[in-house]
Amino acid sequence: MIQIKLNEDTGVVTVTPSAPLNEQDFTLLANEVDPYIEKEGKLNGLIIQIELFPGWKDFAGLISHLKFVREHHKKIKKVAVVTDGQIISIMPKIVDHFVNAKVKYFPYDSLDEAVLWVQSQD
């Protein structure tokens, strides 16, 4: 299950997974952000707020995640990963080589700092 909040004023979407990710989660996310991207051309930012990464429910969930990244990474300016999870905290260093978005890690208690960074013009 994934909670999705799109702020249309700032062009920032915040996602908060609360269970292993599945195929439907990425369909819901795409259905939420695609109309905004169609209208505005891009998202200013994506904030992934997750205390600990829950993984994927099944292989279809992983494939849907990879497909979402492939189809959207050029349409998102910045990605903030807000977590205390060890594995997911290194994600920005890895994905930086594969996506166009600027990606930055923030500790879980630093959501406000992540929001400011995503909304900044740098």
Buried (B, 14 or more C-beta within 10 A) or exposed (E): BBEBEBBEEEBBBBBBBEEBBBBBBBEBBBEBBEEBBEEEEBBBBBBBBBBEBBEBBEEEBBEBBEEBBEEBBEBBBBBBBBBEBEEBBEBBEEBBEEBEBBBBBBEBEBBEBBBEBBBEEE
